[in-house]
Structure formats: C-alpha cells, structure tokens
Amino acid sequence: MRLRPEQHLRRQGDIRAVRELGSRLDCRSFTLWWRIRDPLEASGVSSRVAVIASIASVGAAVPRNRAKRRLREIFRSHQSLLPAGSDLLLVARAAVNRRSFAELENNFTEACGRIRSVV
C-alpha cells in the first residue's frame, strides 16, 4: 500500500525546516529528524515523511531503493504512534539493509515513544 501524496514531505523548504528547527534521534540503522508543525500549517494531515538514502551511506541503486522501501513501509504501518502534525525525515545508514525488518520496526516504535514523551 502506498503513501498518500499529502503524506510525502517534498518541498526543500519543509525538509530544511525539519533539519534546522526539529530534533534528531539516533535509531542505529537510521537517523530520525522530527518536528511538530504549527496547527495553522497542519492542514488535516496527521504526519508527513521524507526518506533519504545516499550513495555514500547505503550504496548503489538497488540497496538504496530497498532501504527507502523498508523505511517507508515502517512509517506507513506505524504512523499512528506519532503525534498529530509531525514531520519526519528518515535518513538511512549503511546498516539499514543488514538489520531485520522486525528490528527496524522496533527501533522506529521506540523512537515514536521518545517523541511522544517529549511532546
């Protein structure tokens, strides 16, 4: 199942805002940057995500695409754990394809719990 278009964080300004104004969590296999949007900015969409996998950190096209697919699926299936109006930036690391899917899910759910405890 695909993400809806309004769930994608696409504009460079939005991504930059998450990096500059948001907070960072280290999740071993990936880095999670997060920011809660202002209620005026959040137009009914609960959360948005951008997934980044670079050649330098993950590798060639096939491992990069696999890493992005895995992280998008984890977000899609666990987005209900996030606070409303949150923007996420998931940055894949080299270890993302070496870890099991269950371990990645566990890391993501732990990160969601840490985000909820701060908000």
A tleap script that builds the chain and sets N, CA, C and O, in Angstrom:
source leaprc.protein.ff14SB
mol = sequence {
  NMET ARG LEU ARG PRO GLU GLN HIE LEU ARG
  ARG GLN GLY ASP ILE ARG ALA VAL ARG GLU
  LEU GLY SER ARG LEU ASP CYS ARG SER PHE
  THR LEU TRP TRP ARG ILE ARG ASP PRO LEU
  GLU ALA SER GLY VAL SER SER ARG VAL ALA
  VAL ILE ALA SER ILE ALA SER VAL GLY ALA
  ALA VAL PRO ARG ASN ARG ALA LYS ARG ARG
  LEU ARG GLU ILE PHE ARG SER HIE GLN SER
  LEU LEU PRO ALA GLY SER ASP LEU LEU LEU
  VAL ALA ARG ALA ALA VAL ASN ARG ARG SER
  PHE ALA GLU LEU GLU ASN ASN PHE THR GLU
  ALA CYS GLY ARG ILE ARG SER VAL CVAL
}
set mol.1.N position { 0.835 -1.172 0.000 }
set mol.1.CA position { 0.000 0.000 0.000 }
set mol.1.C position { 0.889 1.247 0.000 }
set mol.1.O position { 1.873 1.321 0.735 }
set mol.2.N position { 0.532 2.207 -0.822 }
set mol.2.CA position { 1.342 3.402 -0.989 }
set mol.2.C position { 0.927 4.494 -0.005 }
set mol.2.O position { -0.180 4.489 0.534 }
set mol.3.N position { 1.847 5.423 0.208 }
set mol.3.CA position { 1.521 6.608 0.988 }
set mol.3.C position { 0.708 7.557 0.126 }
set mol.3.O position { 0.912 7.638 -1.085 }
set mol.4.N position { -0.201 8.266 0.745 }
set mol.4.CA position { -0.967 9.275 0.018 }
set mol.4.C position { -0.045 10.445 -0.314 }
set mol.4.O position { 0.914 10.692 0.417 }
set mol.5.N position { -0.313 11.162 -1.388 }
set mol.5.CA position { 0.562 12.280 -1.766 }
set mol.5.C position { 0.740 13.320 -0.666 }
set mol.5.O position { 1.816 13.907 -0.545 }
set mol.6.N position { -0.289 13.559 0.135 }
set mol.6.CA position { -0.162 14.555 1.199 }
set mol.6.C position { 0.664 14.067 2.380 }
set mol.6.O position { 0.951 14.842 3.292 }
set mol.7.N position { 1.053 12.787 2.380 }
set mol.7.CA position { 1.898 12.251 3.438 }
set mol.7.C position { 3.381 12.377 3.109 }
set mol.7.O position { 4.228 12.097 3.957 }
set mol.8.N position { 3.701 12.790 1.897 }
set mol.8.CA position { 5.093 12.947 1.491 }
set mol.8.C position { 5.574 14.345 1.838 }
set mol.8.O position { 4.865 15.323 1.601 }
set mol.9.N position { 6.731 14.444 2.377 }
set mol.9.CA position { 7.389 15.715 2.643 }
set mol.9.C position { 8.288 15.977 1.446 }
set mol.9.O position { 9.348 15.363 1.328 }
set mol.10.N position { 7.885 16.877 0.558 }
set mol.10.CA position { 8.573 17.019 -0.719 }
set mol.10.C position { 9.332 18.329 -0.889 }
set mol.10.O position { 10.422 18.334 -1.461 }
set mol.11.N position { 8.784 19.428 -0.409 }
set mol.11.CA position { 9.415 20.726 -0.638 }
set mol.11.C position { 10.724 20.846 0.119 }
set mol.11.O position { 10.823 20.450 1.280 }
set mol.12.N position { 11.724 21.396 -0.548 }
set mol.12.CA position { 13.042 21.549 0.062 }
set mol.12.C position { 12.967 22.416 1.313 }
set mol.12.O position { 13.684 22.168 2.282 }
set mol.13.N position { 12.105 23.430 1.299 }
set mol.13.CA position { 11.950 24.287 2.471 }
set mol.13.C position { 11.395 23.544 3.667 }
set mol.13.O position { 11.801 23.798 4.801 }
set mol.14.N position { 10.462 22.618 3.424 }
set mol.14.CA position { 9.902 21.816 4.517 }
set mol.14.C position { 10.951 20.865 5.092 }
set mol.14.O position { 11.050 20.697 6.307 }
set mol.15.N position { 11.723 20.254 4.217 }
set mol.15.CA position { 12.777 19.335 4.664 }
set mol.15.C position { 13.838 20.105 5.452 }
set mol.15.O position { 14.314 19.636 6.486 }
set mol.16.N position { 14.204 21.286 4.958 }
set mol.16.CA position { 15.189 22.115 5.647 }
set mol.16.C position { 14.674 22.539 7.016 }
set mol.16.O position { 15.444 22.594 7.975 }
set mol.17.N position { 13.382 22.838 7.121 }
set mol.17.CA position { 12.799 23.230 8.405 }
set mol.17.C position { 12.875 22.091 9.415 }
set mol.17.O position { 13.129 22.325 10.597 }
set mol.18.N position { 12.657 20.871 8.961 }
set mol.18.CA position { 12.755 19.721 9.868 }
set mol.18.C position { 14.185 19.585 10.383 }
set mol.18.O position { 14.397 19.324 11.568 }
set mol.19.N position { 15.159 19.760 9.504 }
set mol.19.CA position { 16.563 19.642 9.910 }
set mol.19.C position { 16.998 20.770 10.829 }
set mol.19.O position { 17.690 20.533 11.819 }
set mol.20.N position { 16.598 22.001 10.509 }
set mol.20.CA position { 17.083 23.158 11.264 }
set mol.20.C position { 16.288 23.427 12.539 }
set mol.20.O position { 16.867 23.823 13.551 }
set mol.21.N position { 14.987 23.220 12.507 }
set mol.21.CA position { 14.144 23.546 13.649 }
set mol.21.C position { 13.733 22.326 14.462 }
set mol.21.O position { 13.235 22.458 15.580 }
set mol.22.N position { 13.941 21.142 13.900 }
set mol.22.CA position { 13.497 19.928 14.560 }
set mol.22.C position { 14.542 19.323 15.474 }
set mol.22.O position { 15.583 19.921 15.747 }
set mol.23.N position { 14.242 18.132 15.936 }
set mol.23.CA position { 15.130 17.383 16.825 }
set mol.23.C position { 15.588 16.114 16.131 }
set mol.23.O position { 14.961 15.653 15.177 }
set mol.24.N position { 16.675 15.558 16.614 }
set mol.24.CA position { 17.290 14.383 15.990 }
set mol.24.C position { 17.317 13.225 16.968 }
set mol.24.O position { 17.625 13.399 18.147 }
set mol.25.N position { 16.989 12.036 16.465 }
set mol.25.CA position { 17.089 10.808 17.248 }
set mol.25.C position { 17.949 9.805 16.499 }
set mol.25.O position { 17.779 9.613 15.295 }
set mol.26.N position { 18.860 9.173 17.198 }
set mol.26.CA position { 19.695 8.137 16.598 }
set mol.26.C position { 19.000 6.791 16.798 }
set mol.26.O position { 18.760 6.371 17.930 }
set mol.27.N position { 18.682 6.126 15.705 }
set mol.27.CA position { 17.969 4.841 15.765 }
set mol.27.C position { 18.837 3.703 15.235 }
set mol.27.O position { 18.312 2.747 14.665 }
set mol.28.N position { 20.120 3.786 15.407 }
set mol.28.CA position { 21.111 2.796 14.989 }
set mol.28.C position { 21.215 2.642 13.477 }
set mol.28.O position { 22.245 2.996 12.904 }
set mol.29.N position { 20.206 2.139 12.827 }
set mol.29.CA position { 20.256 1.873 11.390 }
set mol.29.C position { 19.812 3.067 10.557 }
set mol.29.O position { 20.038 3.103 9.347 }
set mol.30.N position { 19.198 4.017 11.186 }
set mol.30.CA position { 18.761 5.225 10.501 }
set mol.30.C position { 18.702 6.361 11.509 }
set mol.30.O position { 18.645 6.140 12.719 }
set mol.31.N position { 18.716 7.563 10.993 }
set mol.31.CA position { 18.578 8.753 11.819 }
set mol.31.C position { 17.194 9.333 11.574 }
set mol.31.O position { 16.748 9.423 10.430 }
set mol.32.N position { 16.525 9.720 12.631 }
set mol.32.CA position { 15.180 10.258 12.531 }
set mol.32.C position { 15.207 11.710 12.994 }
set mol.32.O position { 15.515 11.994 14.152 }
set mol.33.N position { 14.885 12.621 12.089 }
set mol.33.CA position { 14.708 14.028 12.422 }
set mol.33.C position { 13.201 14.250 12.499 }
set mol.33.O position { 12.465 13.739 11.654 }
set mol.34.N position { 12.729 14.993 13.483 }
set mol.34.CA position { 11.303 15.210 13.628 }
set mol.34.C position { 11.006 16.635 14.071 }
set mol.34.O position { 11.811 17.289 14.734 }
set mol.35.N position { 9.827 17.086 13.683 }
set mol.35.CA position { 9.360 18.427 14.026 }
set mol.35.C position { 7.833 18.398 14.035 }
set mol.35.O position { 7.213 17.791 13.162 }
set mol.36.N position { 7.235 19.052 15.018 }
set mol.36.CA position { 5.786 19.186 15.072 }
set mol.36.C position { 5.427 20.504 14.395 }
set mol.36.O position { 5.917 21.564 14.784 }
set mol.37.N position { 4.564 20.432 13.373 }
set mol.37.CA position { 4.142 21.632 12.661 }
set mol.37.C position { 3.203 22.474 13.518 }
set mol.37.O position { 2.561 21.972 14.441 }
set mol.38.N position { 3.137 23.758 13.195 }
set mol.38.CA position { 2.163 24.639 13.827 }
set mol.38.C position { 0.765 24.165 13.435 }
set mol.38.O position { 0.580 23.633 12.341 }
set mol.39.N position { -0.213 24.349 14.306 }
set mol.39.CA position { -1.586 23.934 13.956 }
set mol.39.C position { -2.103 24.611 12.688 }
set mol.39.O position { -2.927 24.037 11.976 }
set mol.40.N position { -1.632 25.821 12.400 }
set mol.40.CA position { -2.069 26.501 11.181 }
set mol.40.C position { -1.466 25.859 9.934 }
set mol.40.O position { -2.088 25.846 8.873 }
set mol.41.N position { -0.234 25.319 10.071 }
set mol.41.CA position { 0.427 24.645 8.946 }
set mol.41.C position { -0.181 23.273 8.686 }
set mol.41.O position { -0.339 22.864 7.536 }
set mol.42.N position { -0.519 22.570 9.750 }
set mol.42.CA position { -1.042 21.203 9.635 }
set mol.42.C position { -2.466 21.267 9.098 }
set mol.42.O position { -3.395 21.624 9.822 }
set mol.43.N position { -2.625 20.928 7.857 }
set mol.43.CA position { -3.938 21.051 7.208 }
set mol.43.C position { -4.660 19.712 7.163 }
set mol.43.O position { -4.962 19.207 6.082 }
set mol.44.N position { -4.937 19.138 8.316 }
set mol.44.CA position { -5.695 17.908 8.363 }
set mol.44.C position { -4.874 16.643 8.185 }
set mol.44.O position { -5.360 15.555 8.494 }
set mol.45.N position { -3.642 16.750 7.695 }
set mol.45.CA position { -2.797 15.580 7.504 }
set mol.45.C position { -2.073 15.306 8.810 }
set mol.45.O position { -1.472 16.210 9.391 }
set mol.46.N position { -2.126 14.075 9.270 }
set mol.46.CA position { -1.543 13.764 10.569 }
set mol.46.C position { -0.027 13.860 10.561 }
set mol.46.O position { 0.531 14.557 11.408 }
set mol.47.N position { 0.663 13.198 9.651 }
set mol.47.CA position { 2.117 13.265 9.615 }
set mol.47.C position { 2.623 13.090 8.198 }
set mol.47.O position { 1.977 12.468 7.354 }
set mol.48.N position { 3.797 13.655 7.960 }
set mol.48.CA position { 4.426 13.575 6.645 }
set mol.48.C position { 5.846 13.043 6.826 }
set mol.48.O position { 6.438 13.170 7.898 }
set mol.49.N position { 6.383 12.447 5.761 }
set mol.49.CA position { 7.710 11.850 5.851 }
set mol.49.C position { 8.487 12.083 4.559 }
set mol.49.O position { 7.919 12.156 3.469 }
set mol.50.N position { 9.815 12.196 4.719 }
set mol.50.CA position { 10.752 12.176 3.604 }
set mol.50.C position { 11.809 11.143 3.963 }
set mol.50.O position { 12.310 11.125 5.087 }
set mol.51.N position { 12.147 10.285 3.011 }
set mol.51.CA position { 13.134 9.239 3.236 }
set mol.51.C position { 14.336 9.526 2.350 }
set mol.51.O position { 14.201 9.731 1.144 }
set mol.52.N position { 15.522 9.537 2.968 }
set mol.52.CA position { 16.751 9.843 2.249 }
set mol.52.C position { 17.710 8.671 2.408 }
set mol.52.O position { 17.940 8.185 3.516 }
set mol.53.N position { 18.265 8.225 1.284 }
set mol.53.CA position { 19.293 7.178 1.289 }
set mol.53.C position { 20.343 7.592 0.260 }
set mol.53.O position { 20.074 7.593 -0.941 }
set mol.54.N position { 21.516 7.937 0.724 }
set mol.54.CA position { 22.546 8.430 -0.188 }
set mol.54.C position { 23.449 7.299 -0.676 }
set mol.54.O position { 23.540 6.237 -0.059 }
set mol.55.N position { 24.103 7.556 -1.784 }
set mol.55.CA position { 25.052 6.586 -2.337 }
set mol.55.C position { 26.187 6.352 -1.354 }
set mol.55.O position { 26.630 5.218 -1.168 }
set mol.56.N position { 26.657 7.423 -0.726 }
set mol.56.CA position { 27.789 7.312 0.190 }
set mol.56.C position { 27.478 6.441 1.402 }
set mol.56.O position { 28.340 5.696 1.868 }
set mol.57.N position { 26.261 6.530 1.911 }
set mol.57.CA position { 25.966 5.780 3.126 }
set mol.57.C position { 25.367 4.404 2.870 }
set mol.57.O position { 25.660 3.467 3.613 }
set mol.58.N position { 24.539 4.254 1.844 }
set mol.58.CA position { 23.832 2.988 1.638 }
set mol.58.C position { 24.408 2.180 0.474 }
set mol.58.O position { 24.498 0.956 0.560 }
set mol.59.N position { 24.795 2.845 -0.601 }
set mol.59.CA position { 25.371 2.130 -1.728 }
set mol.59.C position { 24.674 2.462 -3.033 }
set mol.59.O position { 24.055 3.517 -3.173 }
set mol.60.N position { 24.780 1.563 -3.969 }
set mol.60.CA position { 24.241 1.769 -5.314 }
set mol.60.C position { 22.714 1.770 -5.308 }
set mol.60.O position { 22.097 1.766 -4.243 }
set mol.61.N position { 22.111 1.775 -6.479 }
set mol.61.CA position { 20.671 1.977 -6.633 }
set mol.61.C position { 19.831 0.898 -5.942 }
set mol.61.O position { 18.856 1.226 -5.265 }
set mol.62.N position { 20.179 -0.346 -6.095 }
set mol.62.CA position { 19.343 -1.420 -5.538 }
set mol.62.C position { 19.300 -1.364 -4.014 }
set mol.62.O position { 18.206 -1.402 -3.451 }
set mol.63.N position { 20.435 -1.275 -3.317 }
set mol.63.CA position { 20.350 -1.155 -1.854 }
set mol.63.C position { 19.674 0.132 -1.387 }
set mol.63.O position { 18.977 0.127 -0.372 }
set mol.64.N position { 19.869 1.233 -2.114 }
set mol.64.CA position { 19.218 2.497 -1.749 }
set mol.64.C position { 17.708 2.376 -1.861 }
set mol.64.O position { 16.983 2.793 -0.958 }
set mol.65.N position { 17.231 1.815 -2.950 }
set mol.65.CA position { 15.792 1.657 -3.131 }
set mol.65.C position { 15.191 0.705 -2.101 }
set mol.65.O position { 14.085 0.933 -1.610 }
set mol.66.N position { 15.915 -0.354 -1.779 }
set mol.66.CA position { 15.431 -1.295 -0.762 }
set mol.66.C position { 15.333 -0.606 0.598 }
set mol.66.O position { 14.355 -0.784 1.325 }
set mol.67.N position { 16.349 0.178 0.931 }
set mol.67.CA position { 16.341 0.896 2.205 }
set mol.67.C position { 15.160 1.859 2.276 }
set mol.67.O position { 14.481 1.935 3.300 }
set mol.68.N position { 14.915 2.588 1.201 }
set mol.68.CA position { 13.802 3.543 1.190 }
set mol.68.C position { 12.456 2.823 1.274 }
set mol.68.O position { 11.558 3.280 1.982 }
set mol.69.N position { 12.306 1.709 0.565 }
set mol.69.CA position { 11.050 0.936 0.636 }
set mol.69.C position { 10.787 0.455 2.049 }
set mol.69.O position { 9.660 0.542 2.537 }
set mol.70.N position { 11.826 -0.055 2.717 }
set mol.70.CA position { 11.668 -0.572 4.069 }
set mol.70.C position { 11.278 0.543 5.050 }
set mol.70.O position { 10.383 0.363 5.876 }
set mol.71.N position { 11.948 1.682 4.955 }
set mol.71.CA position { 11.643 2.774 5.873 }
set mol.71.C position { 10.266 3.377 5.614 }
set mol.71.O position { 9.562 3.742 6.556 }
set mol.72.N position { 9.881 3.482 4.350 }
set mol.72.CA position { 8.534 3.980 4.043 }
set mol.72.C position { 7.462 3.043 4.587 }
set mol.72.O position { 6.453 3.506 5.119 }
set mol.73.N position { 7.663 1.744 4.464 }
set mol.73.CA position { 6.692 0.769 4.965 }
set mol.73.C position { 6.593 0.830 6.487 }
set mol.73.O position { 5.498 0.728 7.040 }
set mol.74.N position { 7.714 0.995 7.160 }
set mol.74.CA position { 7.688 1.110 8.616 }
set mol.74.C position { 6.906 2.356 9.024 }
set mol.74.O position { 6.091 2.306 9.944 }
set mol.75.N position { 7.150 3.461 8.347 }
set mol.75.CA position { 6.397 4.678 8.642 }
set mol.75.C position { 4.907 4.463 8.377 }
set mol.75.O position { 4.069 4.830 9.201 }
set mol.76.N position { 4.581 3.878 7.242 }
set mol.76.CA position { 3.182 3.684 6.871 }
set mol.76.C position { 2.442 2.846 7.904 }
set mol.76.O position { 1.306 3.159 8.262 }
set mol.77.N position { 3.076 1.792 8.380 }
set mol.77.CA position { 2.379 0.895 9.295 }
set mol.77.C position { 2.353 1.392 10.742 }
set mol.77.O position { 1.529 0.932 11.532 }
set mol.78.N position { 3.238 2.321 11.101 }
set mol.78.CA position { 3.297 2.784 12.497 }
set mol.78.C position { 3.071 4.284 12.649 }
set mol.78.O position { 3.404 4.846 13.693 }
set mol.79.N position { 2.519 4.942 11.648 }
set mol.79.CA position { 2.339 6.385 11.731 }
set mol.79.C position { 1.324 6.797 12.790 }
set mol.79.O position { 1.313 7.953 13.214 }
set mol.80.N position { 0.481 5.881 13.217 }
set mol.80.CA position { -0.496 6.198 14.263 }
set mol.80.C position { 0.182 6.433 15.617 }
set mol.80.O position { -0.430 7.011 16.516 }
set mol.81.N position { 1.430 5.996 15.776 }
set mol.81.CA position { 2.156 6.190 17.027 }
set mol.81.C position { 2.725 7.599 17.161 }
set mol.81.O position { 3.167 7.991 18.241 }
set mol.82.N position { 2.715 8.358 16.073 }
set mol.82.CA position { 3.297 9.695 16.066 }
set mol.82.C position { 2.272 10.737 16.486 }
set mol.82.O position { 1.073 10.542 16.291 }
set mol.83.N position { 2.735 11.847 17.064 }
set mol.83.CA position { 1.813 12.939 17.377 }
set mol.83.C position { 1.237 13.546 16.101 }
set mol.83.O position { 1.872 13.498 15.047 }
set mol.84.N position { 0.059 14.105 16.192 }
set mol.84.CA position { -0.583 14.716 15.027 }
set mol.84.C position { 0.224 15.925 14.559 }
set mol.84.O position { 0.745 16.688 15.371 }
set mol.85.N position { 0.319 16.087 13.247 }
set mol.85.CA position { 1.019 17.228 12.673 }
set mol.85.C position { 2.525 17.125 12.711 }
set mol.85.O position { 3.210 18.148 12.726 }
set mol.86.N position { 3.056 15.924 12.726 }
set mol.86.CA position { 4.510 15.774 12.793 }
set mol.86.C position { 5.101 15.570 11.402 }
set mol.86.O position { 4.505 14.928 10.538 }
set mol.87.N position { 6.286 16.132 11.216 }
set mol.87.CA position { 7.070 15.929 10.004 }
set mol.87.C position { 8.292 15.114 10.365 }
set mol.87.O position { 8.983 15.417 11.338 }
set mol.88.N position { 8.564 14.072 9.579 }
set mol.88.CA position { 9.714 13.198 9.835 }
set mol.88.C position { 10.651 13.215 8.648 }
set mol.88.O position { 10.229 13.337 7.499 }
set mol.89.N position { 11.929 13.091 8.948 }
set mol.89.CA position { 12.951 12.910 7.942 }
set mol.89.C position { 13.729 11.673 8.358 }
set mol.89.O position { 14.421 11.692 9.375 }
set mol.90.N position { 13.624 10.596 7.585 }
set mol.90.CA position { 14.321 9.347 7.877 }
set mol.90.C position { 15.540 9.257 6.970 }
set mol.90.O position { 15.406 9.216 5.748 }
set mol.91.N position { 16.725 9.228 7.564 }
set mol.91.CA position { 17.967 9.178 6.809 }
set mol.91.C position { 18.579 7.795 7.033 }
set mol.91.O position { 18.988 7.453 8.143 }
set mol.92.N position { 18.634 7.010 5.959 }
set mol.92.CA position { 19.130 5.632 6.052 }
set mol.92.C position { 20.645 5.611 6.225 }
set mol.92.O position { 21.359 6.463 5.696 }
set mol.93.N position { 21.111 4.636 6.965 }
set mol.93.CA position { 22.541 4.383 7.139 }
set mol.93.C position { 22.876 3.047 6.487 }
set mol.93.O position { 21.990 2.326 6.028 }
set mol.94.N position { 24.157 2.734 6.454 }
set mol.94.CA position { 24.607 1.501 5.796 }
set mol.94.C position { 23.990 0.252 6.430 }
set mol.94.O position { 23.759 -0.740 5.739 }
set mol.95.N position { 23.725 0.292 7.726 }
set mol.95.CA position { 23.227 -0.894 8.434 }
set mol.95.C position { 21.758 -1.175 8.203 }
set mol.95.O position { 21.264 -2.216 8.638 }
set mol.96.N position { 21.036 -0.280 7.529 }
set mol.96.CA position { 19.590 -0.455 7.388 }
set mol.96.C position { 19.238 -1.727 6.618 }
set mol.96.O position { 18.212 -2.341 6.909 }
set mol.97.N position { 20.036 -2.135 5.663 }
set mol.97.CA position { 19.752 -3.348 4.897 }
set mol.97.C position { 20.319 -4.609 5.542 }
set mol.97.O position { 19.989 -5.719 5.124 }
set mol.98.N position { 21.162 -4.450 6.548 }
set mol.98.CA position { 21.713 -5.614 7.246 }
set mol.98.C position { 20.858 -6.031 8.440 }
set mol.98.O position { 21.000 -7.145 8.944 }
set mol.99.N position { 19.993 -5.166 8.885 }
set mol.99.CA position { 19.128 -5.463 10.029 }
set mol.99.C position { 17.832 -6.114 9.552 }
set mol.99.O position { 17.399 -5.919 8.416 }
set mol.100.N position { 17.233 -6.883 10.436 }
set mol.100.CA position { 15.947 -7.495 10.091 }
set mol.100.C position { 14.858 -6.420 10.126 }
set mol.100.O position { 14.994 -5.387 10.781 }
set mol.101.N position { 13.788 -6.696 9.408 }
set mol.101.CA position { 12.672 -5.751 9.354 }
set mol.101.C position { 12.080 -5.556 10.745 }
set mol.101.O position { 11.708 -4.441 11.109 }
set mol.102.N position { 11.990 -6.621 11.515 }
set mol.102.CA position { 11.432 -6.533 12.869 }
set mol.102.C position { 12.290 -5.637 13.757 }
set mol.102.O position { 11.761 -4.888 14.577 }
set mol.103.N position { 13.597 -5.708 13.600 }
set mol.103.CA position { 14.490 -4.862 14.388 }
set mol.103.C position { 14.331 -3.387 14.007 }
set mol.103.O position { 14.343 -2.512 14.873 }
set mol.104.N position { 14.182 -3.119 12.712 }
set mol.104.CA position { 13.949 -1.751 12.259 }
set mol.104.C position { 12.622 -1.222 12.804 }
set mol.104.O position { 12.544 -0.076 13.247 }
set mol.105.N position { 11.586 -2.052 12.773 }
set mol.105.CA position { 10.289 -1.657 13.321 }
set mol.105.C position { 10.394 -1.346 14.810 }
set mol.105.O position { 9.818 -0.371 15.291 }
set mol.106.N position { 11.122 -2.168 15.522 }
set mol.106.CA position { 11.308 -1.963 16.953 }
set mol.106.C position { 12.018 -0.637 17.220 }
set mol.106.O position { 11.618 0.110 18.113 }
set mol.107.N position { 13.071 -0.339 16.449 }
set mol.107.CA position { 13.780 0.931 16.600 }
set mol.107.C position { 12.852 2.113 16.330 }
set mol.107.O position { 12.901 3.116 17.041 }
set mol.108.N position { 12.010 1.999 15.309 }
set mol.108.CA position { 11.092 3.080 14.959 }
set mol.108.C position { 10.042 3.283 16.048 }
set mol.108.O position { 9.749 4.421 16.414 }
set mol.109.N position { 9.476 2.206 16.565 }
set mol.109.CA position { 8.451 2.343 17.597 }
set mol.109.C position { 9.041 2.922 18.886 }
set mol.109.O position { 8.379 3.697 19.576 }
set mol.110.N position { 10.279 2.549 19.212 }
set mol.110.CA position { 10.951 3.149 20.369 }
set mol.110.C position { 11.137 4.648 20.161 }
set mol.110.O position { 10.930 5.438 21.082 }
set mol.111.N position { 11.528 5.036 18.949 }
set mol.111.CA position { 11.712 6.450 18.635 }
set mol.111.C position { 10.387 7.200 18.736 }
set mol.111.O position { 10.349 8.329 19.225 }
set mol.112.N position { 9.302 6.581 18.279 }
set mol.112.CA position { 7.980 7.211 18.387 }
set mol.112.C position { 7.597 7.418 19.850 }
set mol.112.O position { 7.001 8.435 20.205 }
set mol.113.N position { 7.940 6.460 20.686 }
set mol.113.CA position { 7.680 6.602 22.121 }
set mol.113.C position { 8.470 7.747 22.725 }
set mol.113.O position { 7.956 8.482 23.569 }
set mol.114.N position { 9.735 7.907 22.293 }
set mol.114.CA position { 10.538 9.023 22.797 }
set mol.114.C position { 9.968 10.365 22.323 }
set mol.114.O position { 9.968 11.340 23.075 }
set mol.115.N position { 9.485 10.412 21.082 }
set mol.115.CA position { 8.886 11.647 20.571 }
set mol.115.C position { 7.629 11.996 21.351 }
set mol.115.O position { 7.416 13.152 21.717 }
set mol.116.N position { 6.800 10.992 21.603 }
set mol.116.CA position { 5.546 11.226 22.353 }
set mol.116.C position { 5.842 11.691 23.775 }
set mol.116.O position { 5.098 12.507 24.318 }
set mol.117.N position { 6.922 11.186 24.394 }
set mol.117.CA position { 7.236 11.586 25.764 }
set mol.117.C position { 7.712 13.036 25.823 }
set mol.117.O position { 7.538 13.695 26.848 }
set mol.118.N position { 8.304 13.541 24.754 }
set mol.118.CA position { 8.776 14.926 24.723 }
set mol.118.C position { 7.629 15.876 24.464 }
set mol.118.O position { 7.572 16.966 25.034 }
set mol.119.N position { 6.707 15.461 23.596 }
set mol.119.CA position { 5.593 16.350 23.218 }
set mol.119.C position { 4.570 16.311 24.263 }
set mol.119.O position { 3.546 16.983 24.149 }
savepdb mol mol.pdb
quit
